């Protein structure tokens, strides 16, 4: 997190990143705390709730796990908030990735945002036709089914239309494609990428040899 949070501040997405990461981590964090604190064996008992003992060792393990979960969540969130999926996938293809795999990766990255946007459009259209999708819980549940069908059907239609468009553009032809767009790389970015790659290789080597420092 010491590397992620400063990068998020520089990118201007720190507040949104922390909020989204907290919401994503919260369900898993609750289960981790309950399971680790009350079921992990330890010598120091902090308090008791019925047949369960909350141990200091369980609290320490839960805290370490929560820090790791939050670090993973913020890393993935920062990547998603600061990286254009199309630019990322096209640059991977330029570096030798299969066009079919690149298309699958791009479709996966864009699937959830596209479905959310499509659901919002369909919900607005349904409300304009008199469908009650707000208010009580029962009204919201009744409004799910009229939204689910059009969202799924429109997603399938879009996939078919995209596949036809790609085939018309000779997407499946053999041989390597020549990409006309190239992601610009400045000299500081290249140096930083090389430094990070070297540090990663060094960390893996130290981990395999057992010389990597163990954090408390």
N, C-alpha and C positions, 0 to 999 in steps of 0.2 A: 504493500500500500504506500510505502514511502516514495515509490516511483510513480504510482498511478495518480495519487491526489495532486501533486504539483503539476503533472501533465494536464489534468482536468482543469486546474485553475488557469493554466496558460491558454487552454482551448476555450475557456469561458463556459464550461458545462459542469462545473463542480457541484453547484447546488442541485441541479436536476439529476446528476449522476448519483449523488448520495441518497436522494429521495427514492429514485427508482431501485437502486441496489438494496436499500433498506426494505422496501416493500417486497422485493423478490426473495430476500433472504429470510424475512420474518416467519413464514410458515415452517420452514425447515429449522430455523433457530429455536422456535418454541419446542418442537419435538426433540431436538438435540439437548436442550437444557433439561427438559423433564426426564429424558432417558438417562443422561449422563449424571446428573446431580443425585438422582434418587436410586439408581441401580448400580452405579459403579462402586466397587468395593474400595474401602479406604480405612485408615486408622483414626483419622480425626473426624468425629461426628459433630456437625454444626448444629443441627436441630432435627427433630423427628416429626413426621406427619403420618400417624397411624402406624402401619407396619414398615414404612419406608424411612430410611436414614439418609439425610443429606450430608455428604462428606466433602471435606475440603479438596480431596483428590478429584472428586467428580466435578466440583466447581472449576478447578484448574483445567481439567480436560475439556469441559464445555466451553470455557473461555478461549482456549487455543483453537478449538474447532470453529467457533464463531468467527474468530479473526481470519482463519483460512477461507471460510465460506464468503465472508465479506470481501476479502482480497480477490477471490475468483470472480465474484459478482461485479465488482467495480472494474476489473480488468476487461471482462467481456462487455460490460456496459460502455466503457470508454471507447472501445474499438467500434461498437455499433453506432455511437453518437458522433464520432469524428471521421468515420470512413465511409465513403460512398461505395455501396455494394458493386455498382457497375464498374467503377474505376478499379476496385480491388480484384474483381474476377477477370477483367480484361488484362490487367497487368500480370496476373497469374498465367493467363493463356499466352501472353507475349513471352513469358519465361519458359514455355514448353508444356503447360497443362493442356490436356485433351479438350477440344472445343465442346464435346458432349458433356464432359464432367464440369466444365466451366458453366455451361448452361444450367445443369442441375444445381450447382452451387448458387448461382444467381437467383434461380427460381425459388430455392429454399430460403435465401436471405430476404427476398422480397415477398414471400408468401403471407406472413403474418401482417405486416403493414398494409399490404394490398387488401387483405380480407377485412381488416378493421375499417379501412377507408370505404370499402364497398358496403359494409354493414351500416355505416353511418349514412351513406347515401340512400340505401334501401329503407332504413328506419325513417328518414325524413320524408321519403315518398309515401310510406305507409301511414305516417301521421297526417300527411296532407289528405289522405283518403279516409281519415276518421279513425284509424287504429289507435287505441290507447296503449302506449308503451311507457308511460310514466305514472307516478302515483304510488299505489299500494304494491306490496309484493305480489299479490295475486294478479294484478293487472300487468306487471312486468313479466310474470311467468306466462301469461296468456299471449303476450306479444312476442315470445321467443320463437314459437313455431312458425308464425308467418314470416319471420325474418330468416330463419335457418334455411328453409327451402330455397328462396331466391339467392341467398349467398352461395350455397353449395352449387346450384345450377349455373349461376353466372361464373363461378370459378372454373367449373368444368368447360364451359363454353370458351372462356378466355384461354385456357390451356390448349384447346383444339385450334382456336384461331391463331395462337402463337406458333403452334407446330406447323400449321399450313404456311404461315408467313415465312418461317425459317426454311422450309423445304423449297419454297419458291425462290428463295435467295441462295439455293445450293448449299445449305448448311451441312448436309450429309456427304458432300463430295470428299473423296480421299485426298490426302496430301495436306500439307501445312498451309494455313491461311496467312495472308499478309495483312496485318492490322495497320490501319491508317492513323490510329490515335495512339499516342504514347504518353504515359504519365510522366510529367516533368519531375526530375530529381535534382535538387540542388547539392552542392558539394557538402555542406554541413549534414544534410540528410544521409548521404552516402557514407560519410565518416561515422555518424552515429549508428547507422545500421551495422556497419562492419564492427564497431566496438561492441554493440549488444550481441552480435553473433559470436564474437570471440569470448565474451563473458559467459554466454550460454554454454559454449563448448568446454570452457574451463570449469564451470560449475558441474557439468555432467561428468567430466573426468575426475574431479575431486570426489564426487559422490560415489563413483564406481570404485575408486581406490580407498575409500574410507577416510580421506583426509578432509572432507567437508566439515566445517565447524557445526557442532550441534547446538541449536538454539535452546535456551532454557524453556 
